């Protein structure tokens, strides 16, 4: 996992140290992207189901980073959301397509990168498979 810090909309910092030992889902999204809008309620639902098992972080990449709180409310997002920074974008090689999702295992190793929206079934399958791994 890249050694970049994420500071969410509540001012809480998430980084490699605080996320150590956890399965982590990092989702880059844009408020203007239809696939991001379609995927948001899926991520919110799955994140709720996996509280304590996997950590989700949303990264808002929109050039117009307006009212992220409205986006959070509209889509029922309960996981941390951060505004992108140059350091975050560099660490993740500036994902061009929105959404793009990175999935890390408990050791911090990247196990999957998905460009485009994920279905609920696919996300559940990926997480269940990863959580079944020991270590």
N, CA and C atoms as an extended XYZ file, in Angstrom:
405
Properties=species:S:1:pos:R:3:atomname:S:1:resname:S:1:resid:I:1 pbc="F F F"
N         0.849       -1.172        0.000 N   UNK     1
C         0.000        0.000        0.000 CA  UNK     1
C         0.894        1.234        0.000 C   UNK     1
N         0.577        2.203       -0.835 N   UNK     2
C         1.417        3.403       -0.872 CA  UNK     2
C         1.479        4.090        0.490 C   UNK     2
N         2.582        4.728        0.761 N   UNK     3
C         2.795        5.396        2.033 CA  UNK     3
C         2.262        6.813        2.058 C   UNK     3
N         1.052        6.995        1.591 N   UNK     4
C         0.436        8.319        1.554 CA  UNK     4
C        -0.637        8.406        2.642 C   UNK     4
N        -0.807        9.594        3.194 N   UNK     5
C        -1.817        9.793        4.228 CA  UNK     5
C        -3.112       10.308        3.598 C   UNK     5
N        -4.215        9.788        4.082 N   UNK     6
C        -5.544       10.245        3.692 CA  UNK     6
C        -6.134       10.964        4.897 C   UNK     6
N        -6.551       12.200        4.730 N   UNK     7
C        -7.235       12.910        5.806 CA  UNK     7
C        -8.677       13.071        5.356 C   UNK     7
N        -9.590       12.434        6.100 N   UNK     8
C       -10.989       12.426        5.671 CA  UNK     8
C       -11.700       13.726        6.023 C   UNK     8
N       -12.961       13.801        5.628 N   UNK     9
C       -13.745       15.018        5.816 CA  UNK     9
C       -13.991       15.337        7.290 C   UNK     9
N       -13.722       14.383        8.168 N   UNK    10
C       -13.861       14.603        9.611 CA  UNK    10
C       -12.527       14.974       10.258 C   UNK    10
N       -11.464       15.058        9.438 N   UNK    11
C       -10.151       15.411        9.953 CA  UNK    11
C        -9.349       14.240       10.482 C   UNK    11
N        -9.840       13.022       10.287 N   UNK    12
C        -9.145       11.818       10.761 CA  UNK    12
C        -8.149       11.362        9.693 C   UNK    12
N        -6.930       11.056       10.128 N   UNK    13
C        -5.905       10.587        9.194 CA  UNK    13
C        -5.901        9.070        9.124 C   UNK    13
N        -5.827        8.567        7.899 N   UNK    14
C        -5.714        7.138        7.625 CA  UNK    14
C        -4.442        6.969        6.797 C   UNK    14
N        -3.589        6.057        7.221 N   UNK    15
C        -2.353        5.814        6.477 CA  UNK    15
C        -1.949        4.360        6.633 C   UNK    15
N        -0.832        4.023        6.069 N   UNK    16
C        -0.363        2.630        6.100 CA  UNK    16
C        -0.312        2.086        7.519 C   UNK    16
N         0.077        2.910        8.470 N   UNK    17
C         0.167        2.472        9.864 CA  UNK    17
C        -1.195        2.211       10.486 C   UNK    17
N        -2.135        3.121       10.290 N   UNK    18
C        -3.463        2.949       10.895 CA  UNK    18
C        -4.281        1.873       10.194 C   UNK    18
N        -3.922        1.559        8.950 N   UNK    19
C        -4.657        0.551        8.187 CA  UNK    19
C        -3.993       -0.824        8.226 C   UNK    19
N        -2.842       -0.912        8.884 N   UNK    20
C        -2.096       -2.172        8.948 CA  UNK    20
C        -2.955       -3.294        9.522 C   UNK    20
N        -2.861       -4.450        8.897 N   UNK    21
C        -3.582       -5.632        9.361 CA  UNK    21
C        -5.026       -5.697        8.906 C   UNK    21
N        -5.460       -4.744        8.103 N   UNK    22
C        -6.841       -4.699        7.641 CA  UNK    22
C        -6.929       -4.939        6.140 C   UNK    22
N        -8.042       -5.494        5.713 N   UNK    23
C        -8.380       -5.510        4.295 CA  UNK    23
C        -8.879       -4.105        3.976 C   UNK    23
N        -8.337       -3.497        2.917 N   UNK    24
C        -8.652       -2.097        2.616 CA  UNK    24
C        -9.131       -1.962        1.172 C   UNK    24
N       -10.220       -1.207        1.018 N   UNK    25
C       -10.784       -0.877       -0.294 CA  UNK    25
C       -10.636        0.629       -0.476 C   UNK    25
N        -9.868        1.040       -1.485 N   UNK    26
C        -9.707        2.456       -1.811 CA  UNK    26
C       -10.437        2.689       -3.127 C   UNK    26
N       -11.446        3.559       -3.092 N   UNK    27
C       -12.274        3.817       -4.272 CA  UNK    27
C       -12.133        5.272       -4.699 C   UNK    27
N       -11.561        5.468       -5.888 N   UNK    28
C       -11.468        6.801       -6.473 CA  UNK    28
C       -12.750        7.053       -7.260 C   UNK    28
N       -13.386        8.213       -7.004 N   UNK    29
C       -14.649        8.507       -7.676 CA  UNK    29
C       -14.729        9.983       -8.038 C   UNK    29
N       -15.669       10.288       -8.903 N   UNK    30
C       -15.944       11.674       -9.286 CA  UNK    30
C       -17.447       11.884       -9.233 C   UNK    30
N       -17.848       13.008       -8.695 N   UNK    31
C       -19.276       13.269       -8.540 CA  UNK    31
C       -19.991       13.371       -9.882 C   UNK    31
N       -19.273       13.754      -10.935 N   UNK    32
C       -19.873       13.921      -12.254 CA  UNK    32
C       -19.965       12.611      -13.035 C   UNK    32
N       -19.291       11.575      -12.594 N   UNK    33
C       -19.213       10.318      -13.357 CA  UNK    33
C       -20.420        9.423      -13.062 C   UNK    33
N       -21.179        9.103      -14.105 N   UNK    34
C       -22.355        8.241      -13.925 CA  UNK    34
C       -22.008        6.908      -13.283 C   UNK    34
N       -20.903        6.250      -13.688 N   UNK    35
C       -20.558        4.988      -13.023 CA  UNK    35
C       -20.260        5.167      -11.529 C   UNK    35
N       -19.683        6.292      -11.148 N   UNK    36
C       -19.437        6.560       -9.720 CA  UNK    36
C       -20.755        6.724       -8.977 C   UNK    36
N       -21.685        7.427       -9.600 N   UNK    37
C       -22.998        7.619       -8.965 CA  UNK    37
C       -23.721        6.286       -8.825 C   UNK    37
N       -23.611        5.434       -9.824 N   UNK    38
C       -24.270        4.121       -9.773 CA  UNK    38
C       -23.616        3.213       -8.739 C   UNK    38
N       -22.310        3.305       -8.603 N   UNK    39
C       -21.569        2.430       -7.704 CA  UNK    39
C       -21.659        2.865       -6.238 C   UNK    39
N       -21.880        4.137       -5.975 N   UNK    40
C       -21.849        4.677       -4.609 CA  UNK    40
C       -22.763        3.938       -3.639 C   UNK    40
N       -24.038        3.696       -3.970 N   UNK    41
C       -24.882        2.984       -3.011 CA  UNK    41
C       -24.445        1.534       -2.791 C   UNK    41
N       -23.833        0.928       -3.796 N   UNK    42
C       -23.317       -0.440       -3.658 CA  UNK    42
C       -22.174       -0.446       -2.646 C   UNK    42
N       -21.231        0.475       -2.816 N   UNK    43
C       -20.105        0.563       -1.882 CA  UNK    43
C       -20.598        0.857       -0.473 C   UNK    43
N       -21.558        1.762       -0.353 N   UNK    44
C       -22.090        2.114        0.974 CA  UNK    44
C       -22.714        0.897        1.647 C   UNK    44
N       -23.478        0.122        0.890 N   UNK    45
C       -24.139       -1.064        1.429 CA  UNK    45
C       -23.122       -2.129        1.840 C   UNK    45
N       -22.170       -2.398        0.976 N   UNK    46
C       -21.163       -3.427        1.264 CA  UNK    46
C       -20.279       -2.982        2.435 C   UNK    46
N       -19.912       -1.717        2.478 N   UNK    47
C       -19.090       -1.215        3.584 CA  UNK    47
C       -19.803       -1.426        4.916 C   UNK    47
N       -21.112       -1.211        4.941 N   UNK    48
C       -21.884       -1.429        6.169 CA  UNK    48
C       -21.867       -2.907        6.574 C   UNK    48
N       -21.974       -3.793        5.592 N   UNK    49
C       -21.973       -5.241        5.857 CA  UNK    49
C       -20.629       -5.724        6.385 C   UNK    49
N       -19.541       -5.031        6.012 N   UNK    50
C       -18.201       -5.490        6.353 CA  UNK    50
C       -17.526       -4.644        7.428 C   UNK    50
N       -18.312       -3.888        8.190 N   UNK    51
C       -17.733       -3.102        9.290 CA  UNK    51
C       -16.981       -4.066       10.219 C   UNK    51
N       -15.750       -3.702       10.531 N   UNK    52
C       -14.922       -4.544       11.393 CA  UNK    52
C       -14.179       -5.632       10.639 C   UNK    52
N       -14.509       -5.821        9.367 N   UNK    53
C       -13.834       -6.834        8.548 CA  UNK    53
C       -12.982       -6.205        7.452 C   UNK    53
N       -13.458       -5.104        6.883 N   UNK    54
C       -12.752       -4.409        5.810 CA  UNK    54
C       -12.952       -2.909        5.999 C   UNK    54
N       -11.957       -2.137        5.617 N   UNK    55
C       -12.019       -0.689        5.707 CA  UNK    55
C       -12.141       -0.108        4.310 C   UNK    55
N       -13.110        0.757        4.121 N   UNK    56
C       -13.342        1.431        2.859 CA  UNK    56
C       -12.933        2.886        2.991 C   UNK    56
N       -12.295        3.425        1.953 N   UNK    57
C       -11.969        4.846        1.885 CA  UNK    57
C       -12.322        5.323        0.484 C   UNK    57
N       -13.119        6.377        0.413 N   UNK    58
C       -13.457        6.996       -0.863 CA  UNK    58
C       -12.550        8.190       -1.096 C   UNK    58
N       -12.080        8.331       -2.338 N   UNK    59
C       -11.223        9.461       -2.700 CA  UNK    59
C       -11.938       10.259       -3.784 C   UNK    59
N       -12.378       11.453       -3.439 N   UNK    60
C       -13.079       12.332       -4.367 CA  UNK    60
C       -12.070       12.992       -5.285 C   UNK    60
N       -12.196       12.744       -6.586 N   UNK    61
C       -11.224       13.260       -7.543 CA  UNK    61
C       -11.770       14.364       -8.427 C   UNK    61
N       -13.008       14.729       -8.258 N   UNK    62
C       -13.610       15.757       -9.105 CA  UNK    62
C       -12.816       17.050       -9.046 C   UNK    62
N       -12.645       17.671      -10.205 N   UNK    63
C       -12.008       18.987      -10.235 CA  UNK    63
C       -12.835       19.967       -9.411 C   UNK    63
N       -14.151       19.860       -9.538 N   UNK    64
C       -15.053       20.680       -8.731 CA  UNK    64
C       -15.350       19.884       -7.469 C   UNK    64
N       -14.555       20.090       -6.444 N   UNK    65
C       -14.718       19.338       -5.205 CA  UNK    65
C       -15.671       20.077       -4.281 C   UNK    65
N       -16.832       20.398       -4.817 N   UNK    66
C       -17.838       21.154       -4.084 CA  UNK    66
C       -18.270       20.492       -2.797 C   UNK    66
N       -19.518       20.319       -2.629 N   UNK    67
C       -20.076       19.862       -1.365 CA  UNK    67
C       -20.003       18.343       -1.241 C   UNK    67
N       -18.873       17.852       -0.755 N   UNK    68
C       -18.699       16.413       -0.576 CA  UNK    68
C       -19.684       15.893        0.468 C   UNK    68
N       -20.052       16.737        1.426 N   UNK    69
C       -21.028       16.305        2.432 CA  UNK    69
C       -22.367       15.969        1.792 C   UNK    69
N       -22.765       16.716        0.779 N   UNK    70
C       -24.021       16.425        0.074 CA  UNK    70
C       -23.932       15.076       -0.627 C   UNK    70
N       -22.793       14.785       -1.233 N   UNK    71
C       -22.577       13.495       -1.907 CA  UNK    71
C       -22.688       12.359       -0.883 C   UNK    71
N       -22.048       12.537        0.253 N   UNK    72
C       -22.055       11.527        1.310 CA  UNK    72
C       -23.488       11.246        1.761 C   UNK    72
N       -24.240       12.287        2.020 N   UNK    73
C       -25.647       12.132        2.448 CA  UNK    73
C       -26.492       11.498        1.349 C   UNK    73
N       -26.351       11.991        0.142 N   UNK    74
C       -27.164       11.518       -0.982 CA  UNK    74
C       -26.989       10.022       -1.227 C   UNK    74
N       -25.775        9.530       -1.061 N   UNK    75
C       -25.481        8.136       -1.386 CA  UNK    75
C       -25.375        7.223       -0.169 C   UNK    75
N       -25.634        7.744        1.012 N   UNK    76
C       -25.616        6.914        2.220 CA  UNK    76
C       -24.242        6.408        2.599 C   UNK    76
N       -23.214        7.163        2.273 N   UNK    77
C       -21.834        6.756        2.539 CA  UNK    77
C       -21.518        6.944        4.026 C   UNK    77
N       -21.063        5.878        4.663 N   UNK    78
C       -20.693        5.948        6.076 CA  UNK    78
C       -19.194        5.739        6.287 C   UNK    78
N       -18.487        5.372        5.240 N   UNK    79
C       -17.042        5.176        5.354 CA  UNK    79
C       -16.330        6.503        5.095 C   UNK    79
N       -15.052        6.607        5.473 N   UNK    80
C       -14.314        7.861        5.297 CA  UNK    80
C       -14.189        8.262        3.827 C   UNK    80
N       -14.344        9.547        3.578 N   UNK    81
C       -14.151       10.124        2.244 CA  UNK    81
C       -13.102       11.217        2.378 C   UNK    81
N       -12.148       11.219        1.451 N   UNK    82
C       -11.095       12.230        1.441 CA  UNK    82
C       -11.120       12.965        0.107 C   UNK    82
N       -10.645       14.167        0.131 N   UNK    83
C       -10.470       14.920       -1.105 CA  UNK    83
C        -9.088       14.574       -1.651 C   UNK    83
N        -9.012       14.367       -2.949 N   UNK    84
C        -7.719       14.012       -3.537 CA  UNK    84
C        -6.719       15.145       -3.355 C   UNK    84
N        -5.471       14.751       -3.277 N   UNK    85
C        -4.354       15.698       -3.202 CA  UNK    85
C        -3.354       15.278       -4.264 C   UNK    85
N        -2.436       16.151       -4.621 N   UNK    86
C        -1.403       15.738       -5.578 CA  UNK    86
C        -0.634       14.502       -5.095 C   UNK    86
N        -0.355       14.410       -3.790 N   UNK    87
C         0.389       13.257       -3.266 CA  UNK    87
C        -0.411       11.967       -3.422 C   UNK    87
N        -1.706       12.012       -3.147 N   UNK    88
C        -2.552       10.822       -3.308 CA  UNK    88
C        -2.611       10.419       -4.772 C   UNK    88
N        -2.839       11.394       -5.644 N   UNK    89
C        -2.952       11.074       -7.072 CA  UNK    89
C        -1.638       10.494       -7.604 C   UNK    89
N        -0.508       11.032       -7.178 N   UNK    90
C         0.786       10.510       -7.609 CA  UNK    90
C         0.997        9.088       -7.102 C   UNK    90
N         0.656        8.845       -5.836 N   UNK    91
C         0.856        7.528       -5.234 CA  UNK    91
C         0.025        6.454       -5.933 C   UNK    91
N        -1.122        6.839       -6.471 N   UNK    92
C        -2.015        5.888       -7.147 CA  UNK    92
C        -1.985        6.055       -8.664 C   UNK    92
N        -0.945        6.719       -9.156 N   UNK    93
C        -0.713        6.892      -10.590 CA  UNK    93
C        -1.900        7.530      -11.299 C   UNK    93
N        -2.516        8.492      -10.652 N   UNK    94
C        -3.595        9.308      -11.206 CA  UNK    94
C        -4.621        8.512      -12.004 C   UNK    94
N        -5.444        7.732      -11.332 N   UNK    95
C        -6.461        6.969      -12.061 CA  UNK    95
C        -7.256        7.884      -12.998 C   UNK    95
N        -7.335        7.503      -14.257 N   UNK    96
C        -7.999        8.343      -15.255 CA  UNK    96
C        -9.492        8.043      -15.348 C   UNK    96
N        -9.868        6.794      -15.129 N   UNK    97
C       -11.274        6.404      -15.239 CA  UNK    97
C       -11.905        6.419      -13.855 C   UNK    97
N       -13.121        6.907      -13.820 N   UNK    98
C       -13.850        6.948      -12.553 CA  UNK    98
C       -15.098        6.098      -12.653 C   UNK    98
N       -15.286        5.209      -11.707 N   UNK    99
C       -14.458        4.952      -10.538 CA  UNK    99
C       -13.319        3.984      -10.852 C   UNK    99
N       -12.322        3.988       -9.988 N   UNK   100
C       -11.252        2.993       -9.978 CA  UNK   100
C       -11.091        2.554       -8.530 C   UNK   100
N       -11.021        1.238       -8.332 N   UNK   101
C       -10.971        0.684       -6.984 CA  UNK   101
C        -9.728       -0.176       -6.798 C   UNK   101
N        -9.058        0.024       -5.679 N   UNK   102
C        -7.874       -0.750       -5.296 CA  UNK   102
C        -8.238       -1.578       -4.075 C   UNK   102
N        -7.859       -2.840       -4.082 N   UNK   103
C        -8.149       -3.739       -2.964 CA  UNK   103
C        -6.827       -4.279       -2.414 C   UNK   103
N        -6.621       -4.083       -1.100 N   UNK   104
C        -5.395       -4.498       -0.429 CA  UNK   104
C        -5.691       -5.574        0.599 C   UNK   104
N        -4.762       -6.541        0.718 N   UNK   105
C        -4.921       -7.574        1.737 CA  UNK   105
C        -4.386       -7.073        3.073 C   UNK   105
N        -4.452       -7.928        4.083 N   UNK   106
C        -4.054       -7.534        5.433 CA  UNK   106
C        -2.578       -7.153        5.548 C   UNK   106
N        -1.761       -7.631        4.626 N   UNK   107
C        -0.337       -7.286        4.661 CA  UNK   107
C        -0.048       -5.976        3.928 C   UNK   107
N        -1.067       -5.386        3.322 N   UNK   108
C        -0.889       -4.142        2.575 CA  UNK   108
C        -0.551       -4.350        1.120 C   UNK   108
N        -0.592       -5.610        0.651 N   UNK   109
C        -0.289       -5.906       -0.747 CA  UNK   109
C        -1.516       -5.652       -1.618 C   UNK   109
N        -1.287       -5.038       -2.761 N   UNK   110
C        -2.360       -4.819       -3.732 CA  UNK   110
C        -2.750       -6.168       -4.326 C   UNK   110
N        -4.022       -6.532       -4.208 N   UNK   111
C        -4.476       -7.810       -4.755 CA  UNK   111
C        -5.410       -7.627       -5.948 C   UNK   111
N        -5.951       -6.426       -6.124 N   UNK   112
C        -6.819       -6.189       -7.270 CA  UNK   112
C        -6.956       -4.699       -7.515 C   UNK   112
N        -7.060       -4.353       -8.776 N   UNK   113
C        -7.352       -2.984       -9.203 CA  UNK   113
C        -8.437       -3.104      -10.252 C   UNK   113
N        -9.554       -2.434      -10.022 N   UNK   114
C       -10.681       -2.491      -10.947 CA  UNK   114
C       -10.973       -1.104      -11.475 C   UNK   114
N       -10.975       -0.981      -12.791 N   UNK   115
C       -11.329        0.269      -13.444 CA  UNK   115
C       -12.779        0.150      -13.883 C   UNK   115
N       -13.589        1.128      -13.493 N   UNK   116
C       -15.014        1.088      -13.792 CA  UNK   116
C       -15.788        0.601      -12.583 C   UNK   116
N       -17.098        0.712      -12.687 N   UNK   117
C       -17.962        0.346      -11.573 CA  UNK   117
C       -17.955       -1.137      -11.258 C   UNK   117
N       -18.101       -1.447       -9.985 N   UNK   118
C       -18.191       -2.828       -9.523 CA  UNK   118
C       -19.636       -3.153       -9.182 C   UNK   118
N       -20.043       -4.357       -9.513 N   UNK   119
C       -21.364       -4.817       -9.079 CA  UNK   119
C       -21.257       -5.255       -7.628 C   UNK   119
N       -22.384       -5.295       -6.951 N   UNK   120
C       -22.380       -5.748       -5.565 CA  UNK   120
C       -21.887       -7.188       -5.481 C   UNK   120
N       -22.358       -8.034       -6.389 N   UNK   121
C       -21.966       -9.448       -6.375 CA  UNK   121
C       -20.453       -9.601       -6.537 C   UNK   121
N       -19.856       -8.841       -7.443 N   UNK   122
C       -18.415       -8.951       -7.686 CA  UNK   122
C       -17.631       -8.449       -6.476 C   UNK   122
N       -18.057       -7.338       -5.897 N   UNK   123
C       -17.366       -6.812       -4.732 CA  UNK   123
C       -17.457       -7.770       -3.556 C   UNK   123
N       -18.622       -8.348       -3.330 N   UNK   124
C       -18.782       -9.333       -2.256 CA  UNK   124
C       -17.886      -10.543       -2.489 C   UNK   124
N       -17.849      -11.008       -3.726 N   UNK   125
C       -17.006      -12.164       -4.071 CA  UNK   125
C       -15.536      -11.859       -3.785 C   UNK   125
N       -15.076      -10.687       -4.198 N   UNK   126
C       -13.684      -10.306       -4.003 CA  UNK   126
C       -13.348      -10.220       -2.510 C   UNK   126
N       -14.214       -9.576       -1.745 N   UNK   127
C       -13.957       -9.421       -0.311 CA  UNK   127
C       -14.016      -10.753        0.428 C   UNK   127
N       -15.014      -11.563        0.130 N   UNK   128
C       -15.128      -12.860        0.802 CA  UNK   128
C       -13.895      -13.727        0.537 C   UNK   128
N       -13.446      -13.721       -0.695 N   UNK   129
C       -12.259      -14.508       -1.053 CA  UNK   129
C       -11.037      -14.006       -0.290 C   UNK   129
N       -10.891      -12.702       -0.231 N   UNK   130
C        -9.737      -12.103        0.444 CA  UNK   130
C        -9.815      -12.322        1.960 C   UNK   130
N       -10.990      -12.164        2.541 N   UNK   131
C       -11.144      -12.326        3.983 CA  UNK   131
C       -10.982      -13.792        4.415 C   UNK   131
N       -11.190      -14.715        3.505 N   UNK   132
C       -11.030      -16.136        3.819 CA  UNK   132
C        -9.563      -16.534        3.945 C   UNK   132
N        -8.675      -15.718        3.370 N   UNK   133
C        -7.232      -15.976        3.456 CA  UNK   133
C        -6.765      -15.821        4.888 C   UNK   133
N        -5.829      -16.631        5.272 N   UNK   134
C        -5.199      -16.510        6.594 CA  UNK   134
C        -4.076      -15.490        6.486 C   UNK   134
N        -3.834      -14.811        7.614 N   UNK   135
C        -2.702      -13.891        7.662 CA  UNK   135
C        -2.955      -12.514        7.182 C   UNK   135
